């Protein structure tokens, strides 16, 4: 991911159904959100300050069914 962000620093990153991601992904996202950078296993840093991160989830979808028609 660091290579793609380095090549395209002004981009939109879509993380679909984030609740299904491996727990390590959340640790990486914490680094990105805390520091605005991500360091890969080779020590390369990618600057995420100009990246728009969009995360989708289906969590709570069943609860929403109760309110359909009222929102």
MODELLER restraints for C-alpha pairs under 7 A, 6 or more apart:
rsr = mdl.restraints
at = mdl.atoms
rsr.add(forms.Gaussian(group=physical.xy_distance, feature=features.Distance(at['CA:2:A'], at['CA:38:A']), mean=6.87, stdev=0.5))
rsr.add(forms.Gaussian(group=physical.xy_distance, feature=features.Distance(at['CA:2:A'], at['CA:40:A']), mean=6.61, stdev=0.5))
rsr.add(forms.Gaussian(group=physical.xy_distance, feature=features.Distance(at['CA:2:A'], at['CA:45:A']), mean=6.78, stdev=0.5))
rsr.add(forms.Gaussian(group=physical.xy_distance, feature=features.Distance(at['CA:2:A'], at['CA:46:A']), mean=5.06, stdev=0.5))
rsr.add(forms.Gaussian(group=physical.xy_distance, feature=features.Distance(at['CA:5:A'], at['CA:46:A']), mean=6.23, stdev=0.5))
rsr.add(forms.Gaussian(group=physical.xy_distance, feature=features.Distance(at['CA:6:A'], at['CA:46:A']), mean=5.52, stdev=0.5))
rsr.add(forms.Gaussian(group=physical.xy_distance, feature=features.Distance(at['CA:6:A'], at['CA:47:A']), mean=6.93, stdev=0.5))
rsr.add(forms.Gaussian(group=physical.xy_distance, feature=features.Distance(at['CA:9:A'], at['CA:50:A']), mean=6.12, stdev=0.5))
rsr.add(forms.Gaussian(group=physical.xy_distance, feature=features.Distance(at['CA:9:A'], at['CA:51:A']), mean=6.44, stdev=0.5))
rsr.add(forms.Gaussian(group=physical.xy_distance, feature=features.Distance(at['CA:10:A'], at['CA:50:A']), mean=5.21, stdev=0.5))
rsr.add(forms.Gaussian(group=physical.xy_distance, feature=features.Distance(at['CA:10:A'], at['CA:51:A']), mean=5.51, stdev=0.5))
rsr.add(forms.Gaussian(group=physical.xy_distance, feature=features.Distance(at['CA:11:A'], at['CA:51:A']), mean=5.12, stdev=0.5))
rsr.add(forms.Gaussian(group=physical.xy_distance, feature=features.Distance(at['CA:11:A'], at['CA:52:A']), mean=6.38, stdev=0.5))
rsr.add(forms.Gaussian(group=physical.xy_distance, feature=features.Distance(at['CA:12:A'], at['CA:51:A']), mean=5.76, stdev=0.5))
rsr.add(forms.Gaussian(group=physical.xy_distance, feature=features.Distance(at['CA:12:A'], at['CA:52:A']), mean=4.70, stdev=0.5))
rsr.add(forms.Gaussian(group=physical.xy_distance, feature=features.Distance(at['CA:12:A'], at['CA:53:A']), mean=5.94, stdev=0.5))
rsr.add(forms.Gaussian(group=physical.xy_distance, feature=features.Distance(at['CA:13:A'], at['CA:51:A']), mean=6.89, stdev=0.5))
rsr.add(forms.Gaussian(group=physical.xy_distance, feature=features.Distance(at['CA:13:A'], at['CA:52:A']), mean=6.07, stdev=0.5))
rsr.add(forms.Gaussian(group=physical.xy_distance, feature=features.Distance(at['CA:13:A'], at['CA:53:A']), mean=4.81, stdev=0.5))
rsr.add(forms.Gaussian(group=physical.xy_distance, feature=features.Distance(at['CA:13:A'], at['CA:54:A']), mean=6.14, stdev=0.5))
rsr.add(forms.Gaussian(group=physical.xy_distance, feature=features.Distance(at['CA:14:A'], at['CA:53:A']), mean=6.08, stdev=0.5))
rsr.add(forms.Gaussian(group=physical.xy_distance, feature=features.Distance(at['CA:14:A'], at['CA:54:A']), mean=4.88, stdev=0.5))
rsr.add(forms.Gaussian(group=physical.xy_distance, feature=features.Distance(at['CA:14:A'], at['CA:55:A']), mean=5.93, stdev=0.5))
rsr.add(forms.Gaussian(group=physical.xy_distance, feature=features.Distance(at['CA:15:A'], at['CA:54:A']), mean=6.15, stdev=0.5))
rsr.add(forms.Gaussian(group=physical.xy_distance, feature=features.Distance(at['CA:15:A'], at['CA:55:A']), mean=4.70, stdev=0.5))
rsr.add(forms.Gaussian(group=physical.xy_distance, feature=features.Distance(at['CA:15:A'], at['CA:56:A']), mean=6.36, stdev=0.5))
rsr.add(forms.Gaussian(group=physical.xy_distance, feature=features.Distance(at['CA:16:A'], at['CA:55:A']), mean=5.83, stdev=0.5))
rsr.add(forms.Gaussian(group=physical.xy_distance, feature=features.Distance(at['CA:16:A'], at['CA:56:A']), mean=4.87, stdev=0.5))
rsr.add(forms.Gaussian(group=physical.xy_distance, feature=features.Distance(at['CA:16:A'], at['CA:57:A']), mean=6.70, stdev=0.5))
rsr.add(forms.Gaussian(group=physical.xy_distance, feature=features.Distance(at['CA:17:A'], at['CA:56:A']), mean=5.09, stdev=0.5))
rsr.add(forms.Gaussian(group=physical.xy_distance, feature=features.Distance(at['CA:17:A'], at['CA:57:A']), mean=4.33, stdev=0.5))
rsr.add(forms.Gaussian(group=physical.xy_distance, feature=features.Distance(at['CA:17:A'], at['CA:58:A']), mean=6.34, stdev=0.5))
rsr.add(forms.Gaussian(group=physical.xy_distance, feature=features.Distance(at['CA:18:A'], at['CA:55:A']), mean=6.16, stdev=0.5))
rsr.add(forms.Gaussian(group=physical.xy_distance, feature=features.Distance(at['CA:18:A'], at['CA:56:A']), mean=6.09, stdev=0.5))
rsr.add(forms.Gaussian(group=physical.xy_distance, feature=features.Distance(at['CA:18:A'], at['CA:57:A']), mean=5.73, stdev=0.5))
rsr.add(forms.Gaussian(group=physical.xy_distance, feature=features.Distance(at['CA:19:A'], at['CA:57:A']), mean=6.22, stdev=0.5))
rsr.add(forms.Gaussian(group=physical.xy_distance, feature=features.Distance(at['CA:31:A'], at['CA:37:A']), mean=6.76, stdev=0.5))
rsr.add(forms.Gaussian(group=physical.xy_distance, feature=features.Distance(at['CA:31:A'], at['CA:38:A']), mean=6.29, stdev=0.5))
rsr.add(forms.Gaussian(group=physical.xy_distance, feature=features.Distance(at['CA:32:A'], at['CA:38:A']), mean=5.54, stdev=0.5))
rsr.add(forms.Gaussian(group=physical.xy_distance, feature=features.Distance(at['CA:32:A'], at['CA:48:A']), mean=6.63, stdev=0.5))
rsr.add(forms.Gaussian(group=physical.xy_distance, feature=features.Distance(at['CA:36:A'], at['CA:47:A']), mean=6.17, stdev=0.5))
rsr.add(forms.Gaussian(group=physical.xy_distance, feature=features.Distance(at['CA:36:A'], at['CA:48:A']), mean=5.01, stdev=0.5))
rsr.add(forms.Gaussian(group=physical.xy_distance, feature=features.Distance(at['CA:36:A'], at['CA:49:A']), mean=5.18, stdev=0.5))
rsr.add(forms.Gaussian(group=physical.xy_distance, feature=features.Distance(at['CA:37:A'], at['CA:45:A']), mean=6.38, stdev=0.5))
rsr.add(forms.Gaussian(group=physical.xy_distance, feature=features.Distance(at['CA:37:A'], at['CA:46:A']), mean=5.43, stdev=0.5))
rsr.add(forms.Gaussian(group=physical.xy_distance, feature=features.Distance(at['CA:37:A'], at['CA:47:A']), mean=4.62, stdev=0.5))
rsr.add(forms.Gaussian(group=physical.xy_distance, feature=features.Distance(at['CA:37:A'], at['CA:48:A']), mean=5.26, stdev=0.5))
rsr.add(forms.Gaussian(group=physical.xy_distance, feature=features.Distance(at['CA:38:A'], at['CA:45:A']), mean=5.47, stdev=0.5))
rsr.add(forms.Gaussian(group=physical.xy_distance, feature=features.Distance(at['CA:38:A'], at['CA:46:A']), mean=5.24, stdev=0.5))
rsr.add(forms.Gaussian(group=physical.xy_distance, feature=features.Distance(at['CA:38:A'], at['CA:47:A']), mean=6.80, stdev=0.5))
rsr.add(forms.Gaussian(group=physical.xy_distance, feature=features.Distance(at['CA:39:A'], at['CA:45:A']), mean=4.34, stdev=0.5))
rsr.add(forms.Gaussian(group=physical.xy_distance, feature=features.Distance(at['CA:39:A'], at['CA:46:A']), mean=6.45, stdev=0.5))
